[in-house]
């Protein structure tokens, strides 16, 4: 806290005088200030004995409200030697003109020294420095403060009640990811306490990625399959999916989905997690089984018609053999009337003949 020091001298009747030093104070919110004054120890061979002192901002010169009795200052005001008063934990609402009222043995008089001390309180903009360091490196945080008497120092990590250092330096011989966080350096002497924050961001390469399949279990052609990959990293990792023996990635996202999967998708897949600090891979293998729904237990030829017997116990549909039949279905379907269900293809063949 820096003060703009202006001395003010008041000459009263009969040689009485009071000097405020300083008469204007600029203070930072949360700091501690002292308001001081001096008066002559002796006037006209009379040794001055102060019987009562009151610092005040409210009331009148004739009827002041003592700071000690003002609820806005409860627990923060301390009268010290002479006519000095100390106010701790300064608030914005403390901005005011402070006067002192003295009752002495000199003519049994009470004197209020004007114009008083003008206190202005401002809020110091919060500035938090952030530093990026690499895991395993040596890091030293240093705190310095210009103070008289010299300041003592303590380093705290956010949300931890005990200091991690009682020196001006906080040393990490081999900084780890767990050391990331917000740190505060507090500098303190008998007059004031101030602090400054710093954010330590420890960067590291991706840890071993964890890969999985969704859904898990047997994989059958025609279903949708998602390959997932996750890795702890700072900065956050990017991901690439490679299939075995392929140079270029098939997908560059964390999750890789294959819709309507086929047997050609079977094989070994690699997930690579990478950031500016490094990269690491994990692999997963799966096999796609043929769907039972695509199997035909028997087929019959009748002229240009091919009959497929599906697993329903009897034949209901015939498919044109003159068209190419894909694995997704039949291009042409011809329905025939079957009065009685046929349990075998041979019985249906007789009907077709």
C-alpha positions, -999 to 999 in steps of 0.1 A, spaced: 0 0 0 14 34 -10 3 66 7 0 100 -7 14 119 24 1 154 31 6 170 65 -21 192 80 -14 214 110 -42 229 131 -36 258 154 -63 262 181 -69 288 207 -44 292 235 -16 275 216 -34 242 212 -26 224 179 -31 190 162 -12 177 133 -26 148 111 1 127 94 -9 119 67 -41 138 61 -50 119 29 -47 81 26 -53 59 -4 -58 22 7 -65 -11 -9 -95 -31 1 -85 -58 27 -54 -39 39 -47 -23 73 -43 14 78 -32 36 107 -46 71 113 -21 93 133 -20 127 148 3 146 172 -4 174 197 19 195 218 30 178 251 30 212 269 12 245 266 22 275 286 39 254 312 10 231 314 18 194 307 -10 181 285 -27 150 297 -52 135 273 -81 120 293 -102 107 264 -97 101 227 -123 94 201 -119 88 164 -151 92 145 -168 96 111 -204 100 123 -221 124 145 -211 160 151 -180 176 165 -199 182 197 -214 147 198 -191 122 179 -198 85 175 -167 66 186 -154 41 160 -153 15 188 -191 18 192 -198 19 154 -211 -16 144 -195 -11 109 -161 -13 125 -168 -40 151 -137 -61 158 -115 -40 134 -105 -10 154 -76 -8 178 -65 24 197 -27 25 200 -1 47 217 -8 84 215 -36 93 193 -31 66 167 -59 42 156 -54 11 135 -82 -2 113 -79 -37 99 -95 -54 69 -104 -21 52 -136 -21 32 -149 1 4 -176 15 29 -147 28 51 -140 56 27 -147 87 48 -132 117 66 -119 107 100 -116 132 128 -103 130 163 -119 145 195 -96 150 224 -105 157 260 -76 171 280 -67 188 312 -59 220 294 -88 243 306 -108 210 309 -115 214 273 -126 191 244 -111 197 210 -121 183 177 -93 187 151 -106 196 116 -106 189 87 -95 154 96 -80 125 76 -95 116 42 -94 78 36 -101 65 1 -105 28 -4 -101 11 -38 -103 -24 -50 -71 -39 -64 -79 -57 -97 -73 -94 -93 -46 -106 -117 -38 -143 -117 -7 -154 -135 -7 -188 -152 23 -209 -161 25 -241 -182 52 -265 -173 61 -300 -184 57 -330 -160 90 -340 -145 107 -307 -149 121 -286 -120 100 -256 -110 105 -228 -85 79 -203 -75 93 -171 -60 75 -145 -40 90 -110 -32 75 -80 -14 90 -46 -6 82 -42 31 95 -25 62 96 -43 86 106 -72 63 78 -95 54 74 -132 62 61 -155 35 38 -185 33 27 -205 2 -7 -222 1 -24 -245 -24 -60 -239 -30 -84 -258 -7 -55 -269 16 -55 -253 50 -18 -259 59 10 -240 41 31 -259 17 61 -236 23 70 -210 48 97 -195 27 96 -170 -2 103 -199 -26 82 -230 -34 103 -256 -50 92 -286 -71 122 -308 -79 102 -330 -103 68 -315 -108 39 -340 -112 4 -337 -127 -10 -338 -91 9 -305 -85 -14 -286 -109 -36 -260 -92 -39 -225 -78 -12 -213 -54 -12 -182 -32 18 -164 -17 10 -144 14 34 -117 25 29 -102 60 44 -79 85 30 -61 116 14 -34 94 -2 -53 66 -8 -86 47 -10 -90 10 -12 -120 -13 -9 -129 -50 -22 -160 -68 -6 -181 -95 -19 -210 -115 5 -239 -121 -6 -260 -151 14 -292 -155 12 -307 -190 19 -344 -198 15 -368 -227 -15 -391 -229 -16 -421 -205 -23 -456 -220 -57 -453 -238 -86 -475 -227 -105 -490 -256 -138 -509 -256 -167 -520 -279 -203 -509 -276 -223 -531 -274 -201 -558 -259 -206 -595 -266 -210 -613 -299 -207 -592 -330 -230 -602 -359 -230 -587 -393 -257 -561 -399 -255 -546 -364 -240 -512 -355 -208 -512 -335 -190 -483 -317 -153 -484 -308 -145 -461 -279 -112 -447 -267 -102 -426 -237 -70 -413 -222 -60 -390 -194 -39 -362 -209 -30 -325 -205 -37 -308 -229 -68 -329 -237 -59 -356 -262 -70 -359 -298 -77 -394 -312 -72 -414 -344 -84 -449 -353 -63 -471 -376 -71 -506 -389 -43 -531 -390 -18 -527 -419 -34 -494 -430 -13 -463 -431 -40 -436 -429 -65 -433 -401 -101 -444 -407 -115 -420 -382 -102 -390 -363 -125 -388 -333 -127 -404 -299 -155 -427 -308 -156 -447 -341 -190 -461 -352 -194 -487 -379 -230 -489 -391 -243 -522 -407 -211 -540 -399 -199 -568 -422 -174 -596 -420 -150 -575 -440 -147 -552 -409 -132 -580 -388 -96 -574 -376 -73 -555 -353 -79 -518 -347 -55 -493 -331 -65 -461 -312 -38 -434 -309 -42 -406 -283 -19 -376 -289 -13 -341 -278 17 -317 -281 35 -336 -253 34 -370 -269 12 -400 -281 4 -435 -271 -16 -464 -287 -39 -492 -276 -54 -520 -297 -85 -541 -298 -95 -571 -320 -130 -583 -330 -145 -608 -354 -178 -603 -371 -199 -635 -373 -223 -643 -402 -259 -635 -395 -282 -666 -392 -310 -647 -409 -290 -648 -441 -288 -686 -443 -312 -707 -466 -314 -743 -455 -324 -755 -490 -331 -741 -524 -351 -756 -553 -350 -750 -590 -382 -749 -610 -379 -736 -645 -365 -701 -640 -376 -699 -604 -354 -704 -574 -371 -711 -541 -356 -702 -507 -368 -719 -477 -364 -697 -446 -366 -707 -410 -404 -705 -407 -412 -742 -411 -427 -739 -446 -422 -720 -479 -443 -690 -487 -422 -670 -512 -403 -677 -543 -377 -654 -558 -370 -646 -594 -337 -663 -605 -335 -641 -635 -324 -612 -613 -293 -609 -592 -301 -614 -556 -281 -592 -531 -273 -599 -495 -298 -573 -485 -329 -589 -500 -346 -599 -533 -353 -576 -562 -385 -594 -573 -409 -614 -551 -437 -636 -565 -463 -649 -541 -481 -682 -546 -511 -696 -527 -503 -725 -505 -535 -739 -489 -516 -762 -466 -483 -753 -450 -455 -775 -463 -430 -786 -438 -403 -796 -464 -391 -781 -496 -398 -814 -513 -436 -812 -506 -436 -776 -520 -417 -788 -551 -446 -812 -558 -471 -783 -557 -449 -763 -581 -447 -792 -605 
